[in-house]
Amino acid sequence: DKDSSGDISVTELHDWLNMQGGGKPLTFAEVKKLLSCADEKTVPTGQNAKPVKVLESGSRPKLLLLVEGSMMIDVTQREGRPDEHHVELERGPGFTGEVSFVSSLIDPEGLHLGEAMVRADVIVMPGSRYLEFDMGRLEAMMRKQPTLRNAIVAQLSRSVSGKLYATTASVAKANERVMDLHGKLIESQYK
């Protein structure tokens, strides 16, 4: 049941994707079709091993699934400011590139939803395994099979939702800590 492009099996990918929870799980047939559009890659390890940049800010969308290891995501935020602000995030296994990918999809009437561009640099660390999806094959398959398209978009939406929840919880914790320190600072001024 191994895919010819690498070591990940349909069963392994099926179990991993469906472990993410929420919504209707992908079937084995849907996972097999998804896997047929991907190439498995491994970043070498060893003394001279270097991380590999797999996505670059401003490039065309590419969908990746980190199966094992870690990646660094470097987002340059400008948003109306003259200076740049870098935000680096370390992520473990999961999709990356899903927001720009979904934003670039073609709707059923053939209208392009937008020329989405990647908004971050993504660097995969040595020893990591990931799937890189062939965008032409994936988009063609999704156009021909609306049910599969909906299943994939739902899976990617769950991925984005989980990341948003984790980020919101992290910001809330940081805000709580700041408020606690602020209260202690105020108390110390009146002692």
Disulfide bonds with the S-S distance in Angstrom:
none
